[in-house]
Amino acid sequence: MDIGFSGRESHPRSRELLSSLPLAIDYEVLFSDVPCVWLRKDHPALHEAWNLDTFLRYPHISICWEQSDTWALDNVLQELGANARLL
């Protein structure tokens, strides 16, 4: 293979850390981003304190990336005895 592209989580608890790549793979990070929450402008959560309880009170959507349906956030929530309700 001459070139490949992959999306990876950057959270320290992620299973997809760059440090886990074999030394034979040369890589360059093209961009990075941070998790965010998108809400409609009249969403009821906007009238509440923004904290974990508020975040978990409402249903979520999730995406599957590289055949993984869980993210580092899911692992952290599980350790806290919590989980996001997925639609």
Residue frames as a rotation matrix with the C-alpha (Angstrom) as fourth column:
MET 1
0.589 0.808 0.000 0.00
0.808 -0.589 0.000 0.00
0.000 0.000 -1.000 0.00
ASP 2
-0.337 -0.711 0.617 1.32
0.697 -0.629 -0.344 3.43
0.633 0.314 0.707 -0.89
ILE 3
-0.865 0.115 0.488 -1.08
-0.330 -0.864 -0.381 5.58
0.378 -0.491 0.785 1.11
GLY 4
-0.294 0.816 -0.497 -3.98
0.741 0.523 0.420 5.14
0.603 -0.245 -0.759 3.50
PHE 5
-0.558 0.213 0.802 -6.27
-0.454 -0.887 -0.080 7.36
0.695 -0.409 0.592 5.52
SER 6
-0.257 0.477 -0.840 -7.87
0.712 0.682 0.169 6.62
0.653 -0.555 -0.515 8.84
GLY 7
0.200 0.373 0.906 -9.87
-0.461 -0.780 0.423 8.44
0.865 -0.502 0.016 11.48
ARG 8
-0.292 -0.370 -0.882 -8.71
0.598 0.649 -0.470 7.88
0.747 -0.665 0.032 15.04
GLU 9
0.855 0.518 -0.028 -9.86
0.302 -0.451 0.840 8.95
0.423 -0.726 -0.542 18.48
SER 10
-0.070 -0.922 0.380 -7.40
-0.032 -0.379 -0.925 11.05
0.997 -0.077 -0.003 20.44
HIS 11
0.664 0.349 0.661 -8.78
-0.653 -0.159 0.740 10.43
0.364 -0.924 0.122 23.94
PRO 12
-0.316 -0.906 0.281 -6.13
-0.935 0.246 -0.257 8.84
0.164 -0.344 -0.925 26.19
ARG 13
-0.271 0.265 0.926 -8.43
-0.470 0.803 -0.367 5.85
-0.840 -0.535 -0.093 26.86
SER 14
0.560 0.512 -0.652 -9.07
-0.800 0.129 -0.586 5.18
-0.216 0.849 0.482 23.20
ARG 15
0.492 -0.358 0.794 -8.09
0.226 0.933 0.280 1.83
-0.841 0.042 0.540 21.72
GLU 16
0.719 -0.089 0.689 -7.04
0.692 0.010 -0.721 3.74
0.058 0.996 0.069 18.61
LEU 17
0.726 -0.482 -0.489 -4.12
-0.119 -0.790 0.602 5.81
-0.677 -0.379 -0.631 19.91
LEU 18
0.772 -0.504 -0.388 -1.34
-0.522 -0.154 -0.839 6.67
0.363 0.850 -0.382 17.49
SER 19
-0.104 -0.868 0.485 1.16
-0.991 0.131 0.022 5.19
-0.083 -0.479 -0.874 19.94
SER 20
0.211 0.239 0.948 -0.40
-0.313 0.935 -0.166 1.77
-0.926 -0.262 0.272 19.29
LEU 21
0.893 0.072 -0.445 0.60
-0.451 0.124 -0.884 1.82
-0.008 0.990 0.143 15.62
PRO 22
0.681 -0.708 0.190 3.46
0.679 0.707 0.201 -0.48
-0.276 -0.008 0.961 14.60
LEU 23
0.159 -0.719 -0.676 6.80
0.074 -0.675 0.734 1.35
-0.985 -0.167 -0.055 14.29
ALA 24
-0.632 -0.436 0.641 6.94
0.602 0.244 0.760 0.44
-0.488 0.866 0.108 10.59
ILE 25
0.254 0.790 0.557 3.97
0.952 -0.306 -0.001 2.70
0.170 0.531 -0.830 9.86
ASP 26
-0.870 -0.473 -0.139 4.93
0.481 -0.876 -0.031 6.28
-0.107 -0.094 0.990 9.13
TYR 27
0.104 0.989 0.103 2.04
0.986 -0.117 0.123 8.66
0.134 0.089 -0.987 9.76
GLU 28
-0.947 -0.249 0.203 1.10
0.221 -0.964 -0.151 12.31
0.233 -0.098 0.968 9.81
VAL 29
-0.255 0.881 -0.399 -1.87
0.768 -0.066 -0.637 13.83
-0.587 -0.469 -0.660 11.61
LEU 30
-0.564 0.095 0.820 -3.80
0.690 -0.491 0.532 15.90
0.453 0.866 0.211 9.07
PHE 31
-0.305 0.485 0.820 -6.24
-0.449 -0.832 0.325 17.48
0.840 -0.269 0.471 11.50
SER 32
-0.800 0.172 -0.575 -7.78
0.555 0.578 -0.599 17.02
0.229 -0.798 -0.558 14.91
ASP 33
-0.221 0.783 0.581 -11.05
-0.271 -0.622 0.735 18.01
0.937 0.005 0.350 16.47
VAL 34
-0.961 -0.002 0.275 -12.85
-0.273 0.142 -0.952 17.88
-0.037 -0.990 -0.137 19.78
PRO 35
-0.575 0.816 -0.056 -16.14
0.803 0.576 0.154 16.22
0.158 0.043 -0.986 20.67
CYS 36
-0.930 0.362 0.063 -19.14
-0.368 -0.918 -0.147 18.51
0.005 -0.160 0.987 20.56
VAL 37
-0.499 0.858 0.122 -22.85
0.660 0.467 -0.589 18.37
-0.562 -0.213 -0.799 21.13
TRP 38
-0.947 0.279 0.160 -25.28
-0.057 -0.637 0.769 19.73
0.317 0.719 0.619 18.53
LEU 39
-0.498 0.832 -0.246 -28.70
0.652 0.172 -0.738 20.87
-0.572 -0.528 -0.628 19.72
ARG 40
-0.091 0.556 0.826 -31.55
0.797 -0.457 0.395 22.61
0.597 0.694 -0.402 17.98
LYS 41
-0.698 -0.324 0.638 -31.94
0.038 -0.907 -0.419 26.21
0.715 -0.268 0.646 19.10
ASP 42
0.018 0.767 0.641 -35.09
-0.828 -0.348 0.440 25.47
0.561 -0.539 0.629 21.14
HIS 43
-0.067 -0.096 -0.993 -33.84
0.204 0.973 -0.108 22.26
0.977 -0.210 -0.046 22.80
PRO 44
0.850 0.507 0.142 -34.86
-0.036 -0.213 0.976 22.04
0.525 -0.835 -0.163 26.49
ALA 45
0.462 -0.746 -0.479 -31.30
0.886 0.416 0.207 21.17
0.045 -0.520 0.853 27.56
LEU 46
-0.303 -0.597 0.743 -30.29
0.567 -0.739 -0.363 24.72
0.766 0.312 0.563 26.73
HIS 47
0.264 0.483 0.835 -32.31
-0.434 -0.714 0.550 25.90
0.861 -0.508 0.021 29.73
GLU 48
0.987 0.010 -0.163 -30.53
0.129 0.568 0.813 23.56
0.101 -0.823 0.559 32.17
ALA 49
0.398 -0.913 0.090 -27.08
-0.707 -0.243 0.664 23.50
-0.585 -0.328 -0.742 33.71
TRP 50
0.634 -0.232 -0.738 -24.76
-0.558 0.523 -0.644 21.76
0.536 0.820 0.202 31.26
ASN 51
-0.197 -0.651 0.733 -23.39
-0.927 0.367 0.077 18.75
-0.319 -0.664 -0.676 33.11
LEU 52
-0.952 -0.258 -0.164 -23.25
-0.298 0.902 0.312 14.98
0.067 0.346 -0.936 32.82
ASP 53
-0.561 0.809 0.177 -26.79
0.348 0.424 -0.836 14.50
-0.752 -0.407 -0.519 34.14
THR 54
0.234 0.633 -0.738 -28.19
-0.469 -0.592 -0.655 16.87
-0.851 0.500 0.159 31.52
PHE 55
-0.433 -0.509 -0.743 -26.09
-0.896 0.153 0.417 15.24
-0.099 0.847 -0.523 28.81
LEU 56
-0.999 -0.038 -0.023 -27.40
-0.039 0.998 0.048 11.77
0.022 0.049 -0.999 29.70
ARG 57
-0.459 0.889 0.005 -31.03
-0.080 -0.035 -0.996 12.79
-0.885 -0.457 0.087 30.25
TYR 58
0.374 0.597 -0.710 -31.70
-0.714 -0.302 -0.631 13.12
-0.591 0.743 0.313 26.52
PRO 59
0.705 -0.084 0.704 -31.44
0.357 0.900 -0.249 10.50
-0.613 0.427 0.665 23.76
HIS 60
-0.030 -0.838 -0.545 -28.38
-0.526 -0.450 0.722 10.49
-0.850 0.308 -0.427 21.51
ILE 61
0.979 0.063 -0.192 -27.41
-0.196 0.514 -0.835 9.40
0.046 0.855 0.516 18.05
SER 62
0.247 -0.938 0.244 -24.09
-0.290 0.169 0.942 7.70
-0.925 -0.303 -0.231 17.46
ILE 63
0.609 -0.120 -0.784 -21.98
-0.784 0.055 -0.618 6.79
0.118 0.991 -0.061 14.48
CYS 64
0.770 -0.413 0.486 -20.02
0.246 0.895 0.371 3.68
-0.588 -0.166 0.791 13.61
TRP 65
0.633 -0.649 -0.423 -16.45
-0.774 -0.519 -0.361 4.24
0.015 0.556 -0.831 12.45
GLU 66
-0.315 -0.818 -0.481 -14.10
-0.812 0.495 -0.310 1.55
0.492 0.293 -0.820 11.18
GLN 67
-0.019 0.468 -0.884 -16.48
-0.001 0.884 0.468 -1.18
1.000 0.010 -0.017 12.33
SER 68
-0.812 -0.213 -0.543 -16.45
0.533 0.109 -0.839 0.07
0.238 -0.971 0.025 15.93
ASP 69
0.079 0.917 0.391 -19.74
0.385 -0.389 0.837 1.05
0.920 0.085 -0.383 17.51
THR 70
0.780 0.108 -0.617 -18.21
0.622 -0.242 0.744 2.19
-0.069 -0.964 -0.256 20.81
TRP 71
0.370 -0.635 0.679 -15.98
0.040 -0.719 -0.694 5.15
0.928 0.284 -0.241 21.61
ALA 72
-0.678 -0.677 -0.286 -13.76
0.372 0.019 -0.928 6.11
0.634 -0.736 0.239 24.54
LEU 73
-0.581 0.543 0.606 -16.70
-0.726 -0.683 -0.083 8.13
0.369 -0.488 0.791 25.89
ASP 74
0.455 0.774 -0.440 -18.74
-0.488 0.630 0.604 4.93
0.745 -0.061 0.665 26.11
ASN 75
0.026 -0.545 -0.838 -15.99
0.533 0.717 -0.450 3.30
0.846 -0.435 0.309 28.18
VAL 76
-0.894 -0.343 0.287 -15.72
-0.007 -0.630 -0.776 6.29
0.447 -0.696 0.561 30.54
LEU 77
-0.181 0.915 0.360 -19.51
-0.872 -0.319 0.371 6.37
0.454 -0.247 0.856 31.02
GLN 78
0.454 0.325 -0.830 -19.57
-0.063 0.940 0.334 2.63
0.889 -0.100 0.447 31.69
GLU 79
-0.484 -0.716 -0.503 -16.95
0.530 0.218 -0.820 3.06
0.696 -0.663 0.274 34.43
LEU 80
-0.891 0.217 0.398 -19.22
-0.407 -0.769 -0.493 5.70
0.199 -0.601 0.774 35.98
GLY 81
-0.730 0.660 0.179 -22.17
0.462 0.669 -0.582 3.30
-0.504 -0.342 -0.793 35.83
ALA 82
0.082 0.733 -0.676 -23.88
-0.268 -0.637 -0.723 5.45
-0.960 0.240 0.144 33.21
ASN 83
-0.617 -0.277 0.737 -24.64
0.645 0.358 0.675 5.24
-0.451 0.892 -0.042 29.52
ALA 84
-0.719 0.367 -0.590 -26.10
-0.546 -0.824 0.153 7.39
-0.430 0.432 0.793 26.80
ARG 85
0.070 0.821 0.567 -29.54
0.191 0.547 -0.815 6.40
-0.979 0.165 -0.118 25.50
LEU 86
-0.876 -0.433 -0.215 -29.06
-0.146 -0.188 0.971 5.84
-0.460 0.882 0.101 21.78
LEU 87
0.135 0.930 -0.343 -31.85
-0.719 -0.146 -0.679 6.28
-0.682 0.338 0.649 19.28
